Amino acid sequence: MSREHEVGAGATKTRGLRALPRMLRRIPGFMLKLAYMARFSVQSWHMANFLAPFQIYSTSDCASQLAKSGLKWPINTGTSTDEELLLAVIDLLQREPTLRERFPQPIASGPSGSFGDWLLSDAEYPFIVSQRYRLRELWKSRPSLAARRLWQHHDHLRTLIPLGLLPSWRRSLFHWMTHTARPAHGTPLSSILWFFAELEDAPSCGADEMWLDSQSWQAKHPKAFADGRGAFLEWTQRYLCKKPSEPEGQSLPAPYIEETHVSGVNLFGHFCYPSGLGEAAWQMRRGLEAAGVPLAPRDMPASIHHDTLDRHGMRGPEVHPVSIYVLPPEHRLSEIHARAMSHPKANAKRVAVWYWELERAPDLWKSRARAFQEIWAPTRFIRDSFAATLDVPVRAMLPGVALAPFTARTRSWFGLSETTFTVLFSFDMCSVMERKNPLALVRAFRQAFRRGEDALLVLKVSRGNHDPESLARLREEEAKGQVLIIDSVMTRSDATALMACCDAYASLHRSEGFGLTMAEAMLLGKPVVATGYSGNCDFMTKRSSYLVGYEKVVIDRNLPQYPAGIAWAEPNEEEAANHLRRIYDRPTEARAVALRGQILARRVLDPLAASLRVRQRLAEITGIPLSRAA
């Protein structure tokens, strides 16, 4: 029997016989892709075995490789842009080989290394002061990240060139990045060159990077950065054209030091993806660290277009006896470890922290859950949703929430009036606009405030290009007045500063698993108007916020992640409008409500209390006290 729709936390897919025409249409493209992959694999093998290793610090070698991709080198266009400034540094190291003798690891040592100190402060080199400042800031942001993500996010690339970070195979990797990936992803040439310069500077000839990005290497040499270091370096000789050199008296960088604690936690999450789920992983991490639990964070890459932070210090195998996964439920455990490039530890206890926004969980997750000892539901709403579907124990575990440190900004810094009454709502377009329901908030706001009144609704949108059709609908409302859209992926600091600038926060969501932005607004002491339904009710009451009534309705069509037929809320827009007007007309009362909300949020969402709950539960699961004193 065919099933037309198999629904998980992803797009609804057609299954069974009805999918056959679509599958047949894909065959020609698949065969073409397979032929390309076979050809590329043969070329890579030939380059690795019959050509000299690629030399990033050789002008002629670099120029010949870039010419194959239609690029000229060197690019002598000055240093007026950031890209040209970074390219000028590589060009300098190529033209002056004595610099590499004087500074053995010029790029990898960073802006505070000997080469960076000379380049950025010594009068011997003719960078003007403003260029030195710009270069220092660029270097701190690690220019190689965009190219490094090409390697870490493309699973098929690591399949085609499994040893791509090692000297003999870098020529193939460089060709793929400059010829295929650069035009497809817009990766700057400077990032690619800096990435290869970092690999060239590595004393281990790239073997350490390979270990961090290879489950098989981690499995074969689990003690590669402890007492098995010598055996690991000897084993890597079969792949390297020269012997790795270990700097005398130099300790291994922080991410290379293997954990030796008998107790502790491996924490998996989207640490590099600025989102609600990514912030949940960071909140868990900060809480466990504050509670003194030995921690090995492991980042699972989300998307090459969405990840913005550096995975430095968040790679490697499982090293502790228990693992926590703050990740979406649709991922299989094996997929998580493959994407995180982390070799699993035998007999490790595993706990999943799953967020979900509807009253019923997909049946597909039942099989996913069996890989874990138990599931932690961040709210009672999620617990009740899972308990009816999953076979493994489900425990409500309210997380701690702490505001990110932020620099206070004026409203004008965000382009806002200093005197206008301002209501804010922040959401990610990847979270499905129908669930976030901003159009209902727009209608309620216009009921509350007549045209011409000094009031403004700010819709802070992240990743608007993910759903251009929905963004266009919001733009139409913006054109009618009283609404301002800020479409930007901000840092946590700037997003918090924007929230601190506003007079009130509002969310007329149809359903929320938790409701992080509402919690943050309460912690900032802002009056919050929100639908009185779903996860946010764990930390919001009628005395501490302005809860909006609702009617239960059934989702009438399949949406990305959310199938038709499951109930969620339709908030009362007139009641929401009355709340917004009340906050405007009665500021003293609104401040009192906001103060009660702040006190409640600080007590209920206390990060230390949450981390102690986590530590206690993990100790019960493992039978091992999870603390440094253990």
Secondary structure, 3 states (H helix, E strand, C coil): CCCCEECCCCCCEECHHHHHHHHHHHHHHHHHHHHHHHHHHHHHHHHHHHCCCCCCCCHHHHHHHHHCCCCCCCCCCCCCCHHHHHHHHHHHHHHCHHHHHHCCCCCCCCCCCHHHHHHHHCCCCCCCHHHHHHHHHHHHCCCCHHHHHHHHHCHHHHHHCCCCCCHHHHHHHHHHHHHHHHHHHCCCHHHHHHHHHHHHHCCCCCHHHHHHCCHHHHHHCCCCCCCCHHHHHHHHHHCCCCCCCCCCCCCCCHHHCCCCCCCCEEEEECCCCCCHHHHHHHHHHHHHHHCCCCEEEEECCCCCCCCCCCCCCCCCCCCCCEEEEECCCCCCHHHHHHHHCCCCCCCCEEEEECCCCCCCCCCCHHHHHCCCCEEEECCHHHHHHHHCCCCCCEEECCCCCCCCCCCCCCHHHHCCCCCCEEEEEEEEHHHCHHHHCHHHHHHHHHHHCCCCCCEEEEEEEECHHHCHHHHHHHHHHHHCCCEEEEECCCCHHHHHHHHHHCCEEEECCCCCCCCHHHHHHHHCCCCEEEECCCHHHHCCCCCCCEEECEEEEECCCCECCECCCCEEEEECHHHHHHHHHHHHHCHHHHHHHHHHHHHHHHHHCCHHHHHHHHHHHHHHHHCCCCCCCC
